[in-house]
Amino acid sequence: MAGVVLARWTSGADALQLIYPLMVGFALIGPLAAVGLYELSRRRELGLASTWRDALAVRHAPALPAILVLGLGLVVVLLVWLLAANAIFIAIYGDQRPASVGALLADVLGTARGWRLILVGNAVGSSSPPLF
């Protein structure tokens, strides 16, 4: 669902070429967004009553500063990832922006430069140095 929301945001911002990096990169910040759900899961596993108030109570956890620092680091990694993805797109396609999602998919999957984008983009994304 988050991928659909991110795709909608990019389509309004003339950044359709970033749909794939956003959807894949959301896995970096997804756990931060789900901290409250993790708390509910922990409580249910212990046999404790679980309400949405418990999910929001995580903001009082002693580990919250560490969670926020790690989350901020992951957001920075995502932003760097998006900048790299956009730079690769511009290096291969120039200033040409896709007109629609269908046009982008047809070009990326049906042309040599599209396959070059797939190969180079995934190679760069998978060869990142370890963060910690």
DSSP file (Angstrom, degrees, kcal/mol; ACC not computed):
  #  RESIDUE AA STRUCTURE BP1 BP2  ACC     N-H-->O    O-->H-N    N-H-->O    O-->H-N    TCO  KAPPA ALPHA  PHI   PSI    X-CA   Y-CA   Z-CA
    1    1 A M     >        0   0    0      0, 0.0     4,-2.0     0, 0.0     5,-0.2   0.000 360.0 360.0 360.0 -38.2    0.0    0.0    0.0
    2    2 A A  H  >  +     0   0    0      1,-0.2     4,-2.7     2,-0.2     5,-0.2   0.873 360.0  56.7 -63.9 -35.6    2.9    2.4    0.8
    3    3 A G  H  > S+     0   0    0      2,-0.2     4,-2.4     1,-0.2    -1,-0.2   0.881 105.5  50.6 -61.8 -38.7    4.2    1.8   -2.7
    4    4 A V  H  > S+     0   0    0      2,-0.2     4,-2.2     1,-0.2    -1,-0.2   0.912 111.1  48.4 -65.5 -42.8    1.0    2.9   -4.2
    5    5 A V  H  X S+     0   0    0     -4,-2.0     4,-2.2     2,-0.2    -2,-0.2   0.928 112.7  48.1 -63.3 -45.0    1.0    6.1   -2.1
    6    6 A L  H  X S+     0   0    0     -4,-2.7     4,-2.2     1,-0.2    -2,-0.2   0.888 110.0  52.5 -63.9 -38.8    4.6    6.8   -3.1
    7    7 A A  H  X S+     0   0    0     -4,-2.4     4,-2.0     1,-0.2    -1,-0.2   0.901 108.8  50.4 -62.9 -40.4    3.8    6.2   -6.8
    8    8 A R  H  X S+     0   0    0     -4,-2.2     4,-1.2     1,-0.2    -2,-0.2   0.901 109.2  51.3 -65.0 -40.6    0.9    8.6   -6.6
    9    9 A W  H  X S+     0   0    0     -4,-2.2     4,-0.7     1,-0.2     3,-0.4   0.921 111.2  47.4 -62.0 -43.5    3.2   11.3   -5.0
   10   10 A T  H ><>S+     0   0    0     -4,-2.2     5,-2.3     1,-0.2     3,-0.7   0.847 104.7  59.8 -69.6 -32.3    5.8   10.9   -7.7
   11   11 A S  H ><5S+     0   0    0     -4,-2.0     3,-0.6     1,-0.3    -1,-0.2   0.821 107.2  46.8 -67.6 -27.9    3.3   11.1  -10.5
   12   12 A G  H 3<5S+     0   0    0     -4,-1.2    -1,-0.3    -3,-0.4    -2,-0.2   0.630 110.7  53.2 -84.1 -13.1    2.2   14.5   -9.4
   13   13 A A  T <<5S-     0   0    0     -3,-0.7    -1,-0.2    -4,-0.7    -2,-0.2   0.151 112.7-110.5-109.2  18.4    5.8   15.7   -9.0
   14   14 A D  T < 5S+     0   0    0     -3,-0.6    -3,-0.2    -4,-0.1     3,-0.1   0.889  88.0 115.0  55.9  41.8    7.0   14.8  -12.5
   15   15 A A    > < +     0   0    0     -5,-2.3     3,-2.2     1,-0.1    -4,-0.2  -0.179  17.8 138.3-133.8  41.3    9.2   12.1  -11.0
   16   16 A L  G >   +     0   0    0      1,-0.3     3,-1.9    82,-0.2     4,-0.3   0.802  66.7  70.1 -58.7 -28.2    7.7    8.9  -12.4
   17   17 A Q  G 3  S+     0   0    0      1,-0.3    -1,-0.3     2,-0.1     3,-0.2   0.638  93.4  58.6 -65.8 -11.4   11.2    7.6  -13.0
   18   18 A L  G <> S+     0   0    0     -3,-2.2     4,-2.3     1,-0.2    -1,-0.3   0.343  74.5  97.9 -99.2   6.5   11.6    7.3   -9.2
   19   19 A I  H <> S+     0   0    0     -3,-1.9     4,-2.7     2,-0.2     5,-0.2   0.958  86.4  44.3 -58.8 -51.8    8.6    4.9   -8.7
   20   20 A Y  H  > S+     0   0    0     -4,-0.3     4,-2.7     1,-0.2     5,-0.3   0.946 114.5  47.2 -62.5 -50.3   10.8    1.8   -8.6
   21   21 A P  H  > S+     0   0    0      0, 0.0     4,-2.5     0, 0.0    -1,-0.2   0.877 113.9  50.0 -59.7 -34.6   13.5    3.2   -6.3
   22   22 A L  H  X S+     0   0    0     -4,-2.3     4,-1.5     2,-0.2    -2,-0.2   0.932 112.1  45.8 -67.5 -44.9   10.8    4.6   -4.0
   23   23 A M  H  < S+     0   0    0     -4,-2.7     4,-0.4    -5,-0.2    -1,-0.2   0.916 119.4  40.6 -66.5 -41.6    8.9    1.3   -3.8
   24   24 A V  H >< S+     0   0    0     -4,-2.7     3,-1.2    -5,-0.2    -1,-0.2   0.906 115.8  51.2 -71.5 -40.8   12.1   -0.7   -3.2
   25   25 A G  H >X S+     0   0    0     -4,-2.5     3,-2.1    -5,-0.3     4,-0.7   0.704  90.4  77.6 -70.5 -19.7   13.6    1.9   -0.9
   26   26 A F  H 3X S+     0   0    0     -4,-1.5     4,-2.1     1,-0.3     3,-0.5   0.792  80.1  71.5 -61.8 -24.1   10.5    2.0    1.2
   27   27 A A  H <4 S+     0   0    0     -3,-1.2    -1,-0.3    -4,-0.4    -2,-0.2   0.764  91.8  59.8 -60.7 -23.1   11.7   -1.2    2.8
   28   28 A L  H <4 S+     0   0    0     -3,-2.1    -1,-0.2    -4,-0.2     4,-0.2   0.897 117.6  26.5 -70.4 -40.5   14.4    0.9    4.4
   29   29 A I  H  X S+     0   0    0     -4,-0.7     4,-1.8    -3,-0.5     3,-0.3   0.514  98.1  90.5-103.9  -5.5   12.0    3.1    6.3
   30   30 A G  H  X S+     0   0    0     -4,-2.1     4,-1.3     1,-0.2    -1,-0.1   0.914  84.7  53.9 -55.9 -46.8    9.1    0.7    6.6
   31   31 A P  H  4 S+     0   0    0      0, 0.0    -1,-0.2     0, 0.0     7,-0.2   0.858 106.3  53.1 -60.2 -33.4   10.2   -0.8    9.9
   32   32 A L  H >4 S+     0   0    0     -3,-0.3     3,-1.1     1,-0.2     4,-0.2   0.909 108.6  49.8 -65.2 -40.4   10.3    2.7   11.4
   33   33 A A  H 3< S+     0   0    0     -4,-1.8     3,-0.3     1,-0.2    -1,-0.2   0.734 111.0  51.4 -68.7 -21.3    6.8    3.3   10.3
   34   34 A A  T 3X S+     0   0    0     -4,-1.3     4,-2.3     1,-0.2    -1,-0.2   0.242  71.0 111.1-102.2  12.9    5.7    0.0   11.9
   35   35 A V  H <> S+     0   0    0     -3,-1.1     4,-1.8     1,-0.2    -1,-0.2   0.891  80.2  50.8 -56.0 -41.8    7.2    0.4   15.4
   36   36 A G  H  > S+     0   0    0     -3,-0.3     4,-1.9    -4,-0.2    -1,-0.2   0.890 109.0  51.0 -63.7 -39.2    3.7    0.7   16.9
   37   37 A L  H  > S+     0   0    0      1,-0.2     4,-2.3    -3,-0.2    -1,-0.2   0.870 106.6  54.9 -66.3 -35.7    2.6   -2.5   15.2
   38   38 A Y  H  X S+     0   0    0     -4,-2.3     4,-2.5     2,-0.2    -1,-0.2   0.894 106.4  52.0 -62.5 -38.6    5.7   -4.3   16.5
   39   39 A E  H  X S+     0   0    0     -4,-1.8     4,-2.4     2,-0.2    -2,-0.2   0.916 108.8  49.7 -64.7 -42.5    4.7   -3.2   20.0
   40   40 A L  H  X S+     0   0    0     -4,-1.9     4,-2.4     1,-0.2    -2,-0.2   0.912 111.1  49.9 -60.9 -41.8    1.2   -4.7   19.5
   41   41 A S  H  X S+     0   0    0     -4,-2.3     4,-2.2     2,-0.2    -2,-0.2   0.907 109.9  50.6 -63.2 -42.4    2.7   -7.9   18.3
   42   42 A R  H  X S+     0   0    0     -4,-2.5     4,-1.5     1,-0.2    -2,-0.2   0.919 111.5  48.0 -62.0 -43.9    5.0   -8.1   21.3
   43   43 A R  H  <>S+     0   0    0     -4,-2.4     5,-2.6     1,-0.2     4,-0.4   0.902 111.2  49.9 -65.6 -41.2    2.1   -7.6   23.7
   44   44 A R  H ><5S+     0   0    0     -4,-2.4     3,-1.2     1,-0.2    -1,-0.2   0.893 107.8  54.2 -65.1 -38.5    0.0  -10.2   22.0
   45   45 A E  H 3<5S+     0   0    0     -4,-2.2    -1,-0.2     1,-0.3    -2,-0.2   0.845 108.3  49.7 -63.8 -33.0    2.8  -12.7   22.1
   46   46 A L  T 3<5S-     0   0    0     -4,-1.5    -1,-0.3    -5,-0.2    -2,-0.2   0.485 119.3-113.0 -82.5  -3.2    3.1  -12.1   25.9
   47   47 A G  T < 5 +     0   0    0     -3,-1.2    -3,-0.2    -4,-0.4     2,-0.2   0.655  69.6 142.2  81.0  15.4   -0.7  -12.6   26.2
   48   48 A L      < -     0   0    0     -5,-2.6    -1,-0.3    -6,-0.2     2,-0.1  -0.544  60.7 -95.1 -87.7 154.6   -1.3   -9.0   27.2
   49   49 A A        -     0   0    0     -2,-0.2     2,-0.5    -3,-0.1    -1,-0.1  -0.430  42.3-154.9 -65.5 142.1   -4.3   -7.0   26.1
   50   50 A S        +     0   0    0     -2,-0.1     2,-0.3    -3,-0.1   -10,-0.1  -0.980  21.0 161.5-129.2 124.9   -3.5   -4.9   23.0
   51   51 A T    >>  -     0   0    0     -2,-0.5     4,-1.2     1,-0.0     3,-0.8  -0.836  53.8-101.9-129.0 170.3   -5.2   -1.7   21.9
   52   52 A W  H 3> S+     0   0    0     -2,-0.3     4,-1.7     1,-0.3     5,-0.2   0.767 120.4  65.1 -65.0 -23.6   -4.3    1.0   19.6
   53   53 A R  H 3> S+     0   0    0      1,-0.2     4,-1.3     2,-0.2    -1,-0.3   0.873  98.4  53.9 -64.4 -35.1   -3.4    3.1   22.6
   54   54 A D  H <4 S+     0   0    0     -3,-0.8     4,-0.4     1,-0.2    -1,-0.2   0.875 105.0  53.8 -66.1 -36.5   -0.6    0.6   23.3
   55   55 A A  H >< S+     0   0    0     -4,-1.2     3,-0.7     1,-0.2    -1,-0.2   0.885 111.9  44.5 -64.4 -37.4    0.7    1.1   19.8
   56   56 A L  H >< S+     0   0    0     -4,-1.7     3,-1.5     1,-0.2    -1,-0.2   0.702  98.2  73.6 -79.0 -19.6    0.9    4.8   20.4
   57   57 A A  G >< S+     0   0    0     -4,-1.3     3,-2.4     1,-0.3    -1,-0.2   0.628  72.3  86.0 -69.4 -11.7    2.5    4.3   23.8
   58   58 A V  G X  S+     0   0    0     -3,-0.7     3,-1.7    -4,-0.4    -1,-0.3   0.733  72.2  74.8 -61.4 -19.5    5.7    3.4   22.1
   59   59 A R  G <  S+     0   0    0     -3,-1.5    -1,-0.3     1,-0.3    -2,-0.1   0.656  94.0  52.3 -68.1 -12.1    6.5    7.1   22.0
   60   60 A H  G <  S+     0   0    0     -3,-2.4    -1,-0.3    -4,-0.1    -2,-0.2   0.354  82.9 122.3-100.5   4.5    7.2    6.8   25.8
   61   61 A A    X   -     0   0    0     -3,-1.7     3,-1.6    -4,-0.2    -3,-0.0  -0.369  68.2-130.1 -68.9 143.9    9.6    3.9   25.4
   62   62 A P  T 3  S+     0   0    0      0, 0.0     4,-0.3     0, 0.0    -1,-0.1   0.744 107.9  58.2 -65.7 -20.9   13.2    4.4   26.7
   63   63 A A  T 3> S+     0   0    0      1,-0.2     4,-2.4     2,-0.1     3,-0.3   0.448  75.4 102.1 -86.9   0.5   14.6    3.2   23.4
   64   64 A L  H <> S+     0   0    0     -3,-1.6     4,-2.7     1,-0.2     5,-0.2   0.881  76.7  53.0 -56.1 -44.4   12.7    5.9   21.4
   65   65 A P  H  > S+     0   0    0      0, 0.0     4,-2.3     0, 0.0    -1,-0.2   0.921 111.7  46.5 -58.5 -41.6   15.8    8.2   20.9
   66   66 A A  H  > S+     0   0    0     -3,-0.3     4,-2.4    -4,-0.3     5,-0.2   0.901 112.1  51.1 -65.9 -39.6   17.8    5.3   19.5
   67   67 A I  H  X S+     0   0    0     -4,-2.4     4,-2.6     1,-0.2    -1,-0.2   0.916 111.5  47.9 -62.5 -43.0   14.9    4.3   17.2
   68   68 A L  H  X S+     0   0    0     -4,-2.7     4,-2.7     2,-0.2    -2,-0.2   0.887 110.8  50.2 -67.0 -39.3   14.6    7.9   15.9
   69   69 A V  H  X S+     0   0    0     -4,-2.3     4,-2.3    -5,-0.2    -2,-0.2   0.933 113.6  45.3 -65.2 -45.2   18.3    8.2   15.3
   70   70 A L  H  X S+     0   0    0     -4,-2.4     4,-2.2     2,-0.2    -2,-0.2   0.916 113.2  51.1 -63.4 -42.0   18.3    4.9   13.3
   71   71 A G  H  X S+     0   0    0     -4,-2.6     4,-2.2    -5,-0.2    -2,-0.2   0.907 109.1  50.2 -61.2 -42.5   15.2    6.0   11.5
   72   72 A L  H  X S+     0   0    0     -4,-2.7     4,-2.2     1,-0.2    -1,-0.2   0.910 109.6  51.6 -62.4 -42.1   16.8    9.3   10.6
   73   73 A G  H  X S+     0   0    0     -4,-2.3     4,-2.2     1,-0.2    -2,-0.2   0.898 110.0  49.1 -60.1 -40.8   19.9    7.4    9.3
   74   74 A L  H  X S+     0   0    0     -4,-2.2     4,-2.4     2,-0.2    -1,-0.2   0.862 108.5  52.8 -69.0 -35.5   17.7    5.2    7.1
   75   75 A V  H  X S+     0   0    0     -4,-2.2     4,-2.4     2,-0.2    -1,-0.2   0.908 108.9  50.4 -64.2 -41.0   15.8    8.2    5.7
   76   76 A V  H  X S+     0   0    0     -4,-2.2     4,-2.5     2,-0.2    -2,-0.2   0.920 109.7  50.4 -62.2 -43.5   19.1    9.7    4.8
   77   77 A V  H  X S+     0   0    0     -4,-2.2     4,-2.5     1,-0.2    -2,-0.2   0.916 110.2  50.6 -60.3 -42.8   20.1    6.5    3.1
   78   78 A L  H  X S+     0   0    0     -4,-2.4     4,-2.5     2,-0.2    -2,-0.2   0.913 110.1  49.2 -61.8 -42.9   16.8    6.5    1.2
   79   79 A L  H  X S+     0   0    0     -4,-2.4     4,-2.3     2,-0.2    -2,-0.2   0.904 111.7  48.2 -64.8 -41.0   17.3   10.1    0.0
   80   80 A V  H  X S+     0   0    0     -4,-2.5     4,-2.5     2,-0.2    -1,-0.2   0.910 110.8  52.5 -63.6 -41.1   20.9    9.3   -1.2
   81   81 A W  H  X S+     0   0    0     -4,-2.5     4,-2.6     1,-0.2    -2,-0.2   0.920 110.1  48.0 -59.1 -45.0   19.5    6.2   -3.0
   82   82 A L  H  X S+     0   0    0     -4,-2.5     4,-2.4     2,-0.2    -1,-0.2   0.883 110.6  50.8 -66.2 -38.5   16.9    8.4   -4.7
   83   83 A L  H  X S+     0   0    0     -4,-2.3     4,-2.3     2,-0.2    -1,-0.2   0.912 112.0  47.5 -64.0 -41.5   19.4   11.0   -5.7
   84   84 A A  H  X S+     0   0    0     -4,-2.5     4,-2.4     2,-0.2    -2,-0.2   0.919 111.6  50.5 -64.8 -43.2   21.6    8.2   -7.2
   85   85 A A  H  X S+     0   0    0     -4,-2.6     4,-2.2     1,-0.2    -2,-0.2   0.907 111.9  47.4 -62.0 -41.8   18.7    6.7   -9.0
   86   86 A N  H  X S+     0   0    0     -4,-2.4     4,-2.6     2,-0.2    -1,-0.2   0.893 110.6  51.9 -67.1 -38.9   17.7   10.1  -10.5
   87   87 A A  H  X S+     0   0    0     -4,-2.3     4,-2.3     2,-0.2    -2,-0.2   0.899 110.3  48.7 -64.1 -40.2   21.3   10.7  -11.5
   88   88 A I  H  X S+     0   0    0     -4,-2.4     4,-1.8     2,-0.2     5,-0.2   0.920 111.2  50.3 -64.7 -43.3   21.5    7.3  -13.3
   89   89 A F  H  X S+     0   0    0     -4,-2.2     4,-3.4     1,-0.2     5,-0.5   0.931 112.4  46.4 -60.2 -45.7   18.2    8.1  -15.1
   90   90 A I  H  X S+     0   0    0     -4,-2.6     4,-2.0     1,-0.2    -1,-0.2   0.881 109.6  54.7 -65.8 -38.0   19.4   11.5  -16.2
   91   91 A A  H  < S+     0   0    0     -4,-2.3    -1,-0.2    -5,-0.2    -2,-0.2   0.851 120.1  32.1 -63.3 -33.7   22.7   10.0  -17.4
   92   92 A I  H  < S+     0   0    0     -4,-1.8    -2,-0.2    -5,-0.1    -1,-0.2   0.864 134.5  25.0 -91.6 -40.5   20.9    7.4  -19.5
   93   93 A Y  H >< S-     0   0    0     -4,-3.4     3,-1.1     1,-0.3    -3,-0.2   0.568  89.2-149.5-103.6 -12.4   17.8    9.4  -20.6
   94   94 A G  T 3<  -     0   0    0     -4,-2.0    -1,-0.3    -5,-0.5    -2,-0.1  -0.501  64.4 -28.9  74.3-147.2   18.9   13.0  -20.4
   95   95 A D  T 3  S+     0   0    0     -2,-0.2     2,-0.3    -4,-0.1    -1,-0.2   0.446 101.2 122.7 -84.9   0.2   16.2   15.5  -19.5
   96   96 A Q    <   -     0   0    0     -3,-1.1    -3,-0.1    -6,-0.1     0, 0.0  -0.487  47.0-161.0 -67.7 122.9   13.5   13.4  -21.1
   97   97 A R        -     0   0    0     -2,-0.3     2,-0.1     1,-0.0   -82,-0.1  -0.823  25.0-104.0-104.1 144.6   10.8   12.7  -18.5
   98   98 A P        -     0   0    0      0, 0.0   -82,-0.2     0, 0.0   -81,-0.1  -0.410  19.3-146.4 -67.5 142.6    8.2    9.8  -19.0
   99   99 A A  S    S-     0   0    0      1,-0.2     2,-0.3    -2,-0.1     3,-0.1   0.817  75.4  -9.1 -78.5 -31.4    4.8   10.9  -20.0
  100  100 A S  S  > S-     0   0    0      1,-0.1     4,-2.3    -3,-0.0    -1,-0.2  -0.953  72.5 -98.4-156.3 170.4    3.0    8.2  -18.1
  101  101 A V  H  > S+     0   0    0     -2,-0.3     4,-2.8     2,-0.2     5,-0.2   0.907 123.1  52.1 -63.0 -41.1    3.6    5.0  -16.2
  102  102 A G  H  > S+     0   0    0      1,-0.2     4,-2.5     2,-0.2    -1,-0.2   0.906 109.9  47.9 -61.7 -43.1    2.7    3.0  -19.3
  103  103 A A  H  > S+     0   0    0      2,-0.2     4,-2.3     1,-0.2    -1,-0.2   0.894 112.2  50.3 -65.5 -39.4    5.2    4.9  -21.4
  104  104 A L  H  X S+     0   0    0     -4,-2.3     4,-3.0     2,-0.2     5,-0.3   0.942 112.1  46.5 -63.0 -47.8    7.9    4.5  -18.8
  105  105 A L  H  X S+     0   0    0     -4,-2.8     4,-2.7     1,-0.2     5,-0.3   0.914 112.4  50.3 -61.7 -43.2    7.3    0.7  -18.5
  106  106 A A  H  X S+     0   0    0     -4,-2.5     4,-1.3    -5,-0.2    -1,-0.2   0.911 115.4  43.1 -61.9 -42.1    7.2    0.3  -22.3
  107  107 A D  H  X S+     0   0    0     -4,-2.3     4,-1.0     2,-0.2     7,-0.5   0.922 116.8  45.3 -71.3 -43.8   10.5    2.2  -22.7
  108  108 A V  H  < S+     0   0    0     -4,-3.0    10,-0.2     1,-0.2    -2,-0.2   0.909 122.9  35.0 -68.1 -41.5   12.3    0.6  -19.7
  109  109 A L  H  < S+     0   0    0     -4,-2.7    -1,-0.2    -5,-0.3    -2,-0.2   0.645 123.3  43.3 -87.7 -14.2   11.3   -3.0  -20.6
  110  110 A G  H  < S+     0   0    0     -4,-1.3     2,-0.3    -5,-0.3    -2,-0.2   0.397 102.6  61.8-116.8   4.6   11.3   -2.6  -24.4
  111  111 A T  S  X S-     0   0    0     -4,-1.0     4,-2.0    -3,-0.2     5,-0.2  -0.894  76.3-119.9-130.4 161.3   14.5   -0.7  -25.3
  112  112 A A  H  > S+     0   0    0     -2,-0.3     4,-2.1     1,-0.2     5,-0.1   0.894 115.4  50.8 -64.7 -40.2   18.2   -1.2  -24.9
  113  113 A R  H  > S+     0   0    0      1,-0.2     4,-2.1     2,-0.2    -1,-0.2   0.836 107.4  55.0 -70.2 -28.3   18.6    2.0  -22.8
  114  114 A G  H  > S+     0   0    0     -7,-0.5     4,-2.3     2,-0.2    -1,-0.2   0.922 109.0  46.3 -65.5 -44.1   15.8    0.8  -20.6
  115  115 A W  H  X S+     0   0    0     -4,-2.0     4,-2.7     2,-0.2    -2,-0.2   0.855 109.9  54.4 -67.1 -32.9   17.6   -2.5  -19.9
  116  116 A R  H  X S+     0   0    0     -4,-2.1     4,-3.0     2,-0.2     5,-0.4   0.910 107.7  50.8 -64.2 -40.6   20.8   -0.5  -19.3
  117  117 A L  H  X S+     0   0    0     -4,-2.1     4,-2.6     2,-0.2     5,-0.3   0.925 111.1  48.3 -60.6 -45.0   18.9    1.5  -16.7
  118  118 A I  H  X S+     0   0    0     -4,-2.3     4,-2.3   -10,-0.2     5,-0.2   0.944 116.1  42.7 -60.3 -49.1   17.7   -1.7  -15.1
  119  119 A L  H  X S+     0   0    0     -4,-2.7     4,-2.1     2,-0.2    -2,-0.2   0.943 119.3  41.4 -66.3 -48.7   21.2   -3.2  -15.0
  120  120 A V  H  X S+     0   0    0     -4,-3.0     4,-2.7    -5,-0.2     5,-0.3   0.930 115.8  50.5 -66.6 -44.5   23.1   -0.1  -13.9
  121  121 A G  H  X S+     0   0    0     -4,-2.6     4,-2.3    -5,-0.4    -2,-0.2   0.915 114.2  43.0 -60.8 -44.8   20.4    0.9  -11.4
  122  122 A N  H  X S+     0   0    0     -4,-2.3     4,-2.1    -5,-0.3    -1,-0.2   0.854 112.9  53.3 -71.4 -33.7   20.3   -2.5   -9.7
  123  123 A A  H  X S+     0   0    0     -4,-2.1     4,-1.0    -5,-0.2    -2,-0.2   0.930 112.9  43.5 -65.1 -44.1   24.1   -2.8   -9.8
  124  124 A V  H  < S+     0   0    0     -4,-2.7     3,-0.4     1,-0.2    -2,-0.2   0.918 114.9  49.9 -66.2 -42.9   24.5    0.5   -8.0
  125  125 A G  H >< S+     0   0    0     -4,-2.3     3,-0.6    -5,-0.3    -1,-0.2   0.840 114.3  43.8 -65.6 -33.2   21.7   -0.2   -5.6
  126  126 A S  H 3< S+     0   0    0     -4,-2.1    -1,-0.2     1,-0.2    -2,-0.2   0.588 106.6  60.8 -89.4  -9.4   23.1   -3.6   -4.6
  127  127 A S  T 3< S+     0   0    0     -4,-1.0    -1,-0.2    -3,-0.4    -2,-0.2   0.199  70.7 135.4-103.4  18.0   26.7   -2.6   -4.3
  128  128 A S    <   -     0   0    0     -3,-0.6     3,-0.1    -4,-0.1    -3,-0.0  -0.362  60.5-110.3 -64.2 142.2   26.3    0.0   -1.6
  129  129 A P        -     0   0    0      0, 0.0    -1,-0.1     0, 0.0    -2,-0.0  -0.352  44.8 -85.9 -68.0 155.5   28.9   -0.2    1.2
  130  130 A P        -     0   0    0      0, 0.0     0, 0.0     0, 0.0     0, 0.0  -0.324  32.7-147.9 -61.6 144.4   27.7   -1.5    4.6
  131  131 A L              0   0    0      1,-0.1   -54,-0.0    -3,-0.1     0, 0.0   0.848 360.0 360.0 -83.4 -35.8   26.2    1.2    6.8
  132  132 A F              0   0    0      0, 0.0    -1,-0.1     0, 0.0     0, 0.0   0.374 360.0 360.0-129.4 360.0   27.2    0.0   10.2
